[in-house]
Amino acid sequence: MSRPFLLTLDGPAGVGKSTTARALAASLGLACLDTGAMFRILALALGRNGDFPRGREMAEALAGFSFALRGTGAATILLCNGRPAGEEIRTEEAGAMASRLGLIPEVRSFLKTVQRNLGAVFPLVAEGRDMGTAIFPAAPCKLFLDARPEVRALRRQRQLREMGLEEEFDDLLRRIRERDEEDRNRPLAPLRPAPDAVLVDTSDLNPEEVLALCVRAARRAGRPG
């Protein structure tokens, strides 16, 4: 029995993964798995004054969460305990908390199992930071998006403004560089391209150009669309 088609889309914060993943999933007729949202949901639910439970307490807390997907393409909805996440997970604070949560082995192990179970059922565009290396290393198509930090900070500033939030460019740039340092040098599943990933520098490309490159890579890997 053949497994569902899997396409992994990794890259650092602010590179445009979410936008590209949803557009790519729509173009290819796949569901879109936003794994960063999973970490953000758990971070907001489990964070206690910026701290998280550990050991057995964390394992017991994680047992109370379940994730599911509904729909495909840009209309894909990630459900946690039957409910879709709200815009509160998209704040800078939630992102920073999610990054810290990702350093906890019990959390990564729990979500690894959840994500692999979803990938065994749904044809997916799986978006994150270690999809092609740690979660789905056998995926037939792996993409790694990157862009200069200054470009990513500007994009993030525009995204936040669309949400009615205002952040200083210099603050965003500093946080992006700090997040890069954490993600690339963490001992557990560090951010890096898979050896067979297609690298796409989005710094000087518009979303349509990025999408076209990704669709071509998916077709070469055997996915029609």
Short mmCIF file of the C-alpha atoms (twelve columns), coordinates in Angstrom:
data_MODEL
# 
_entry.id   MODEL 
# 
loop_
_atom_site.group_PDB 
_atom_site.id 
_atom_site.type_symbol 
_atom_site.label_atom_id 
_atom_site.label_alt_id 
_atom_site.label_comp_id 
_atom_site.label_asym_id 
_atom_site.label_seq_id 
_atom_site.Cartn_x 
_atom_site.Cartn_y 
_atom_site.Cartn_z 
_atom_site.pdbx_PDB_model_num 
ATOM 1   C CA . MET A 1   0.000   0.000  0.000   1 
ATOM 2   C CA . SER A 2   1.538   3.308  -1.070  1 
ATOM 3   C CA . ARG A 3   2.065   6.038  1.479   1 
ATOM 4   C CA . PRO A 4   0.578   9.529  1.022   1 
ATOM 5   C CA . PHE A 5   2.795   12.028 -0.820  1 
ATOM 6   C CA . LEU A 6   4.897   14.148 1.538   1 
ATOM 7   C CA . LEU A 7   6.622   17.421 0.794   1 
ATOM 8   C CA . THR A 8   8.683   19.050 3.549   1 
ATOM 9   C CA . LEU A 9   9.235   22.791 3.691   1 
ATOM 10  C CA . ASP A 10  11.801  23.990 6.219   1 
ATOM 11  C CA . GLY A 11  13.535  27.270 6.940   1 
ATOM 12  C CA . PRO A 12  14.198  29.950 9.545   1 
ATOM 13  C CA . ALA A 13  11.717  32.358 11.096  1 
ATOM 14  C CA . GLY A 14  10.250  34.998 8.813   1 
ATOM 15  C CA . VAL A 15  11.289  33.413 5.533   1 
ATOM 16  C CA . GLY A 16  7.730   33.049 4.243   1 
ATOM 17  C CA . LYS A 17  7.195   29.357 4.950   1 
ATOM 18  C CA . SER A 18  3.560   29.654 5.994   1 
ATOM 19  C CA . THR A 19  2.539   31.685 2.941   1 
ATOM 20  C CA . THR A 20  4.447   29.402 0.589   1 
ATOM 21  C CA . ALA A 21  3.256   26.211 2.268   1 
ATOM 22  C CA . ARG A 22  -0.403  27.128 1.995   1 
ATOM 23  C CA . ALA A 23  -0.091  28.257 -1.628  1 
ATOM 24  C CA . LEU A 24  1.884   25.130 -2.503  1 
ATOM 25  C CA . ALA A 25  -0.623  22.860 -0.765  1 
ATOM 26  C CA . ALA A 26  -3.459  24.537 -2.679  1 
ATOM 27  C CA . SER A 27  -1.620  24.164 -5.986  1 
ATOM 28  C CA . LEU A 28  -0.865  20.487 -5.398  1 
ATOM 29  C CA . GLY A 29  -4.130  19.498 -3.709  1 
ATOM 30  C CA . LEU A 30  -2.487  18.607 -0.374  1 
ATOM 31  C CA . ALA A 31  -3.217  19.373 3.251   1 
ATOM 32  C CA . CYS A 32  -0.893  21.870 4.936   1 
ATOM 33  C CA . LEU A 33  0.667   20.980 8.285   1 
ATOM 34  C CA . ASP A 34  1.938   24.042 10.158  1 
ATOM 35  C CA . THR A 35  4.147   22.415 12.777  1 
ATOM 36  C CA . GLY A 36  5.258   25.770 14.171  1 
ATOM 37  C CA . ALA A 37  1.646   26.389 15.131  1 
ATOM 38  C CA . MET A 38  1.701   23.168 17.139  1 
ATOM 39  C CA . PHE A 39  4.617   24.412 19.229  1 
ATOM 40  C CA . ARG A 40  2.965   27.819 19.651  1 
ATOM 41  C CA . ILE A 41  -0.325  26.265 20.787  1 
ATOM 42  C CA . LEU A 42  1.429   24.114 23.363  1 
ATOM 43  C CA . ALA A 43  3.664   26.981 24.493  1 
ATOM 44  C CA . LEU A 44  0.718   29.236 25.281  1 
ATOM 45  C CA . ALA A 45  -1.189  26.412 26.954  1 
ATOM 46  C CA . LEU A 46  1.697   25.112 29.065  1 
ATOM 47  C CA . GLY A 47  3.697   28.265 29.782  1 
ATOM 48  C CA . ARG A 48  3.645   29.421 33.374  1 
ATOM 49  C CA . ASN A 49  5.151   32.871 33.725  1 
ATOM 50  C CA . GLY A 50  7.478   31.983 30.869  1 
ATOM 51  C CA . ASP A 51  8.391   28.577 32.338  1 
ATOM 52  C CA . PHE A 52  7.249   25.052 31.440  1 
ATOM 53  C CA . PRO A 53  6.688   21.834 33.372  1 
ATOM 54  C CA . ARG A 54  9.416   19.204 33.089  1 
ATOM 55  C CA . GLY A 55  9.844   15.460 33.213  1 
ATOM 56  C CA . ARG A 56  6.833   13.437 34.272  1 
ATOM 57  C CA . GLU A 57  4.742   16.567 34.781  1 
ATOM 58  C CA . MET A 58  5.339   17.569 31.157  1 
ATOM 59  C CA . ALA A 59  4.553   14.060 29.891  1 
ATOM 60  C CA . GLU A 60  1.289   14.062 31.814  1 
ATOM 61  C CA . ALA A 61  0.373   17.494 30.485  1 
ATOM 62  C CA . LEU A 62  1.100   16.505 26.867  1 
ATOM 63  C CA . ALA A 63  -1.173  13.475 27.195  1 
ATOM 64  C CA . GLY A 64  -4.062  15.938 27.366  1 
ATOM 65  C CA . PHE A 65  -3.507  17.257 23.826  1 
ATOM 66  C CA . SER A 66  -4.529  15.838 20.473  1 
ATOM 67  C CA . PHE A 67  -4.107  17.337 16.999  1 
ATOM 68  C CA . ALA A 68  -6.020  16.807 13.763  1 
ATOM 69  C CA . LEU A 69  -6.286  18.343 10.292  1 
ATOM 70  C CA . ARG A 70  -9.367  19.383 8.368   1 
ATOM 71  C CA . GLY A 71  -9.471  20.491 4.735   1 
ATOM 72  C CA . THR A 72  -6.735  21.024 2.160   1 
ATOM 73  C CA . GLY A 73  -4.629  23.822 0.708   1 
ATOM 74  C CA . ALA A 74  -5.030  27.303 2.120   1 
ATOM 75  C CA . ALA A 75  -8.256  26.127 3.779   1 
ATOM 76  C CA . THR A 76  -6.471  23.530 5.922   1 
ATOM 77  C CA . ILE A 77  -7.344  23.939 9.596   1 
ATOM 78  C CA . LEU A 78  -5.151  22.634 12.394  1 
ATOM 79  C CA . LEU A 79  -7.269  21.497 15.312  1 
ATOM 80  C CA . CYS A 80  -6.047  21.063 18.869  1 
ATOM 81  C CA . ASN A 81  -8.464  19.136 21.063  1 
ATOM 82  C CA . GLY A 82  -11.093 19.755 18.418  1 
ATOM 83  C CA . ARG A 83  -10.606 23.545 18.263  1 
ATOM 84  C CA . PRO A 84  -8.798  25.689 15.683  1 
ATOM 85  C CA . ALA A 85  -6.054  27.965 16.967  1 
ATOM 86  C CA . GLY A 86  -6.691  31.708 17.120  1 
ATOM 87  C CA . GLU A 87  -4.519  34.644 16.107  1 
ATOM 88  C CA . GLU A 88  -3.018  34.748 19.594  1 
ATOM 89  C CA . ILE A 89  -0.472  32.134 18.515  1 
ATOM 90  C CA . ARG A 90  0.958   34.502 15.875  1 
ATOM 91  C CA . THR A 91  2.449   37.068 18.246  1 
ATOM 92  C CA . GLU A 92  6.168   37.554 18.772  1 
ATOM 93  C CA . GLU A 93  5.772   36.441 22.387  1 
ATOM 94  C CA . ALA A 94  4.183   33.158 21.332  1 
ATOM 95  C CA . GLY A 95  6.994   32.576 18.844  1 
ATOM 96  C CA . ALA A 96  9.665   33.157 21.481  1 
ATOM 97  C CA . MET A 97  7.904   30.820 23.906  1 
ATOM 98  C CA . ALA A 98  7.569   28.165 21.203  1 
ATOM 99  C CA . SER A 99  11.296  28.344 20.507  1 
ATOM 100 C CA . ARG A 100 12.070  27.671 24.172  1 
ATOM 101 C CA . LEU A 101 9.493   24.894 24.335  1 
ATOM 102 C CA . GLY A 102 11.163  23.226 21.354  1 
ATOM 103 C CA . LEU A 103 14.276  22.637 23.452  1 
ATOM 104 C CA . ILE A 104 12.415  20.215 25.722  1 
ATOM 105 C CA . PRO A 105 12.949  16.601 24.547  1 
ATOM 106 C CA . GLU A 106 9.550   15.359 25.776  1 
ATOM 107 C CA . VAL A 107 7.784   17.973 23.656  1 
ATOM 108 C CA . ARG A 108 9.738   17.208 20.499  1 
ATOM 109 C CA . SER A 109 9.196   13.479 20.969  1 
ATOM 110 C CA . PHE A 110 5.448   13.959 21.490  1 
ATOM 111 C CA . LEU A 111 5.012   16.173 18.429  1 
ATOM 112 C CA . LYS A 112 7.266   13.968 16.305  1 
ATOM 113 C CA . THR A 113 4.862   11.087 16.897  1 
ATOM 114 C CA . VAL A 114 1.809   13.275 16.226  1 
ATOM 115 C CA . GLN A 115 3.288   14.685 13.005  1 
ATOM 116 C CA . ARG A 116 4.345   11.301 11.674  1 
ATOM 117 C CA . ASN A 117 0.906   9.885  12.405  1 
ATOM 118 C CA . LEU A 118 -0.687  12.716 10.416  1 
ATOM 119 C CA . GLY A 119 1.776   12.154 7.567   1 
ATOM 120 C CA . ALA A 120 0.788   8.488  7.434   1 
ATOM 121 C CA . VAL A 121 -2.837  9.470  6.751   1 
ATOM 122 C CA . PHE A 122 -2.778  12.764 4.816   1 
ATOM 123 C CA . PRO A 123 -0.873  13.804 1.684   1 
ATOM 124 C CA . LEU A 124 0.959   16.789 3.168   1 
ATOM 125 C CA . VAL A 125 3.025   19.873 2.766   1 
ATOM 126 C CA . ALA A 126 4.730   19.707 6.175   1 
ATOM 127 C CA . GLU A 127 6.129   23.091 7.169   1 
ATOM 128 C CA . GLY A 128 8.604   23.637 9.978   1 
ATOM 129 C CA . ARG A 129 12.279  23.648 10.881  1 
ATOM 130 C CA . ASP A 130 13.210  19.963 10.962  1 
ATOM 131 C CA . MET A 131 10.613  18.306 8.751   1 
ATOM 132 C CA . GLY A 132 13.093  17.077 6.155   1 
ATOM 133 C CA . THR A 133 15.784  16.067 8.633   1 
ATOM 134 C CA . ALA A 134 14.153  14.704 11.803  1 
ATOM 135 C CA . ILE A 135 10.463  14.093 11.096  1 
ATOM 136 C CA . PHE A 136 10.119  12.940 7.466   1 
ATOM 137 C CA . PRO A 137 13.672  12.129 6.262   1 
ATOM 138 C CA . ALA A 138 12.276  9.773  3.599   1 
ATOM 139 C CA . ALA A 139 9.939   12.382 2.053   1 
ATOM 140 C CA . PRO A 140 10.301  12.361 -1.748  1 
ATOM 141 C CA . CYS A 141 10.449  16.164 -1.949  1 
ATOM 142 C CA . LYS A 142 12.285  18.398 0.512   1 
ATOM 143 C CA . LEU A 143 12.537  22.173 0.249   1 
ATOM 144 C CA . PHE A 144 14.527  24.604 2.375   1 
ATOM 145 C CA . LEU A 145 13.655  28.305 2.159   1 
ATOM 146 C CA . ASP A 146 16.033  31.001 3.330   1 
ATOM 147 C CA . ALA A 147 16.440  34.779 3.065   1 
ATOM 148 C CA . ARG A 148 18.657  37.506 4.435   1 
ATOM 149 C CA . PRO A 149 17.776  38.473 8.037   1 
ATOM 150 C CA . GLU A 150 17.001  42.077 7.045   1 
ATOM 151 C CA . VAL A 151 14.516  40.905 4.432   1 
ATOM 152 C CA . ARG A 152 12.838  38.581 6.911   1 
ATOM 153 C CA . ALA A 153 12.558  41.312 9.532   1 
ATOM 154 C CA . LEU A 154 10.869  43.640 7.045   1 
ATOM 155 C CA . ARG A 155 8.438   40.927 5.966   1 
ATOM 156 C CA . ARG A 156 7.609   40.143 9.562   1 
ATOM 157 C CA . GLN A 157 6.988   43.815 10.307  1 
ATOM 158 C CA . ARG A 158 4.518   43.996 7.410   1 
ATOM 159 C CA . GLN A 159 2.786   40.808 8.548   1 
ATOM 160 C CA . LEU A 160 2.346   42.143 12.068  1 
ATOM 161 C CA . ARG A 161 0.966   45.445 10.752  1 
ATOM 162 C CA . GLU A 162 -1.665  43.509 8.818   1 
ATOM 163 C CA . MET A 163 -2.649  41.979 12.168  1 
ATOM 164 C CA . GLY A 164 -2.883  45.441 13.738  1 
ATOM 165 C CA . LEU A 165 0.385   45.063 15.662  1 
ATOM 166 C CA . GLU A 166 3.363   47.421 15.520  1 
ATOM 167 C CA . GLU A 167 6.973   46.368 16.104  1 
ATOM 168 C CA . GLU A 168 10.207  48.283 15.539  1 
ATOM 169 C CA . PHE A 169 12.312  46.970 12.673  1 
ATOM 170 C CA . ASP A 170 15.510  46.875 14.750  1 
ATOM 171 C CA . ASP A 171 13.799  44.859 17.477  1 
ATOM 172 C CA . LEU A 172 12.479  42.357 14.951  1 
ATOM 173 C CA . LEU A 173 15.879  42.034 13.296  1 
ATOM 174 C CA . ARG A 174 17.559  41.407 16.642  1 
ATOM 175 C CA . ARG A 175 15.019  38.752 17.580  1 
ATOM 176 C CA . ILE A 176 15.333  37.038 14.203  1 
ATOM 177 C CA . ARG A 177 19.111  36.850 14.554  1 
ATOM 178 C CA . GLU A 178 18.763  35.514 18.107  1 
ATOM 179 C CA . ARG A 179 16.191  32.936 16.945  1 
ATOM 180 C CA . ASP A 180 18.498  31.886 14.107  1 
ATOM 181 C CA . GLU A 181 21.337  31.382 16.549  1 
ATOM 182 C CA . GLU A 182 19.152  29.288 18.852  1 
ATOM 183 C CA . ASP A 183 17.591  27.213 16.092  1 
ATOM 184 C CA . ARG A 184 20.809  26.495 14.193  1 
ATOM 185 C CA . ASN A 185 22.851  25.596 17.268  1 
ATOM 186 C CA . ARG A 186 20.396  23.736 19.476  1 
ATOM 187 C CA . PRO A 187 21.524  20.204 20.350  1 
ATOM 188 C CA . LEU A 188 18.141  18.657 19.485  1 
ATOM 189 C CA . ALA A 189 17.091  18.726 15.796  1 
ATOM 190 C CA . PRO A 190 19.013  21.876 14.782  1 
ATOM 191 C CA . LEU A 191 17.792  23.947 11.843  1 
ATOM 192 C CA . ARG A 192 19.641  22.856 8.699   1 
ATOM 193 C CA . PRO A 193 18.755  21.698 5.183   1 
ATOM 194 C CA . ALA A 194 18.452  17.986 4.561   1 
ATOM 195 C CA . PRO A 195 21.291  16.749 2.324   1 
ATOM 196 C CA . ASP A 196 18.871  16.229 -0.567  1 
ATOM 197 C CA . ALA A 197 16.782  19.373 -0.014  1 
ATOM 198 C CA . VAL A 198 16.200  21.903 -2.782  1 
ATOM 199 C CA . LEU A 199 17.487  25.265 -1.492  1 
ATOM 200 C CA . VAL A 200 15.435  28.351 -2.360  1 
ATOM 201 C CA . ASP A 201 16.721  31.825 -1.446  1 
ATOM 202 C CA . THR A 202 13.593  33.983 -1.354  1 
ATOM 203 C CA . SER A 203 15.372  37.282 -0.608  1 
ATOM 204 C CA . ASP A 204 14.865  38.755 -4.075  1 
ATOM 205 C CA . LEU A 205 11.860  36.725 -5.215  1 
ATOM 206 C CA . ASN A 206 8.183   37.536 -4.979  1 
ATOM 207 C CA . PRO A 207 5.716   34.932 -3.606  1 
ATOM 208 C CA . GLU A 208 4.656   33.839 -7.092  1 
ATOM 209 C CA . GLU A 209 8.266   33.170 -8.113  1 
ATOM 210 C CA . VAL A 210 8.927   31.202 -4.946  1 
ATOM 211 C CA . LEU A 211 5.771   29.152 -5.479  1 
ATOM 212 C CA . ALA A 212 6.725   28.365 -9.085  1 
ATOM 213 C CA . LEU A 213 10.126  27.037 -8.003  1 
ATOM 214 C CA . CYS A 214 8.518   24.874 -5.315  1 
ATOM 215 C CA . VAL A 215 5.862   23.476 -7.652  1 
ATOM 216 C CA . ARG A 216 8.534   22.516 -10.177 1 
ATOM 217 C CA . ALA A 217 10.474  20.696 -7.447  1 
ATOM 218 C CA . ALA A 218 7.328   18.812 -6.387  1 
ATOM 219 C CA . ARG A 219 6.620   17.758 -9.967  1 
ATOM 220 C CA . ARG A 220 10.172  16.492 -10.378 1 
ATOM 221 C CA . ALA A 221 9.616   14.435 -7.232  1 
ATOM 222 C CA . GLY A 222 6.538   12.818 -8.739  1 
ATOM 223 C CA . ARG A 223 3.622   14.929 -7.519  1 
ATOM 224 C CA . PRO A 224 1.304   16.129 -10.326 1 
ATOM 225 C CA . GLY A 225 -0.208  19.580 -9.995  1 
# 
